[in-house]
Amino acid sequence: MNKIANRTVICDVLMKKAEHDQDIVVLTSDSRGSASLAPFANAYPKQIVEVGIAEQNLVGIASGLAAVGKKPYVASPACFLTMRSIEQVKVDVAYSHTNVKLIGISAGVSYGALGMSHHSLQDIAVMSAIPNMRIVVPADRFETEKMMNLLVEDDEPCYIRVGRNPVEDIHENLDFDFEIGKGITLKEGNDGAFIATGEMVKKALDAAYLLEEEEIHVRVLNIHTIKPLDEEIIIKAALETKAIITMEEHSGVNGFGTMVSKVVAEHAPCFVKVMALPDSSLITGNSQQVFDYYGLNAVGAAEQMKKLLVKKHA
Amino acid sequence: MNKIKELENKSKNLRKRIIDVCYKSKAGHVGGSLSGIDILNVLYNHEMNIDAKNPNMENRDRFILSKGHIAEALYVTLADKGFFDKKELDTFSSYQSRLIGHPNNKVPGIEMNTGSLGHGFSLAVGMAIGGKMGQKDFRVYVMMGDGEQAEGSIWEAAMAASHYQLDNLVAIIDRNGLQISGTTEEVMALDNLRFKYESFGFNVIEIDGNDIPSILSGFKLARKCKGKPTLLLAHTVKGKGVSFMENNASWHHGVMNEEQYQQAMDDLGGMCHE
């Protein structure tokens, strides 16, 4: 089991880049510890801006820094960054088109038992509705590294969504193609397709291998970039398979599944089941307990796929 | 002396142009534009290091209009300065114009899109921190409204400006005492703003924001302050220069009829001709 969290990888890449680029600036809202950015702060004290617990100011200051040529990386819990600062994100980052990278840490139900105030299950819905905002949700540490290496080279706004804990590897190493806006086919199959994002990708992959034991061949797509969405790979799956299940660590209301469903409905209608968290406050538990309770695991996904394929043949 | 006279004449002409733009477009926020225009005039025609021919000059001073609803006052000032053709002012708020009702950074000379109150101060703080980080000597100016002071984010920014000792930052409050629903003190009491900002660690300078010599000396004093940010608390008159608009909250974004337009122009010394 991998022990390196995606947020740690983000810090590592920023440290490597900051060595040669004084314009890289990290901003925190009393969040350097929870963002695993303390090593950056210690190594580059002149390239970190602490704003205290003030998320509106956090994003406003970042936009001002970007407007004078800096390359700001804002790291704050996703639940606050995408709610408390949302108007600054909309106006100061997206509308003014500033090169601000927003890193939502401990996203989804990472904070588990801390409750709904600390869950970010509406962030994809909110951020995806903002023009000029990209959303990237890497599935493992290798994707996180590839994503960061690409993002430091561009000057467009982006929302990066990562969880708190280390996640199991999807890839074995860095030897794979990764492009912002392009999905990755992790497993072939034409009976059905799992289209997953973030930490759900591993669960989708496990579900697909469980189904292989029953001779059901399910494709697995890893959509690390939610916006812009890779429509082509989704349409291809809709045309070539019989049913689609989307999986996300987010509310089922206006999230990733909704976006995939829109593409499918407009281009290649087929059955789509959205697996997500319910439109309510959640049971108390750590993230794994929450996922299991709501069936967001390999067994739950495999069962849903079988049901959907039966429905298709009914 | 000549400089003062020149700026006073300029203010008069800019006011007339504001009236013209608001009348023709049947849009804009005329009252606040007239209270803030003298400060904009001094900033762009005296205080700031800017070049209309090179609006993206690296070491230029930066200005953010946090009270973005007086966009027409900024557009008029920029057009007068030569950032874009004055004829374009006729397109203000019209179909497909880039002169949107709030500042738009697709217009040369405008740094950031504003319009939602309580944003500009943080932007300016970020710019000023960036200037210090890069050891650049540009200065940063932000103009806020007084009603805007009720936004909590303003005080987040004020705290940070002081924490980072941003003596390259001048925040200005257009203290005309009125907001859309009435006086600021009725809507949400702000006073005493001097004490509030001083307690946040600011060098506070009170000026008459409609008096050119007073504005000039305020900016001059601000330059002398080291180790902390400056707040120019600019006492102004909403609707300044137009008899029936002065100190009248209903002219926050009122629309003139022809008679009122003529009256306004008469008050300002005749029709627009430069």
Interface residues (C-beta under 8 A of the other chain):
Chain A: Q22 V25 K46 Q47 V49 V51 G52 A54 Q56 N57 V59 G60 I61 A62 S63 G64 L65 A66 A67 V68 G69 K70 P72 E87 Q88 V91 D92 Y95 S96 H97 T98
Chain B: E58 R62 N105 E111 M112 N113 T114 G115 S116 G118 H119 F121 S122 L123 A124 V125 G126 M127 A128 I129 G130 G131 M133 G134 K136 F138 G152 S153 E156 A157 M159 A160 H163
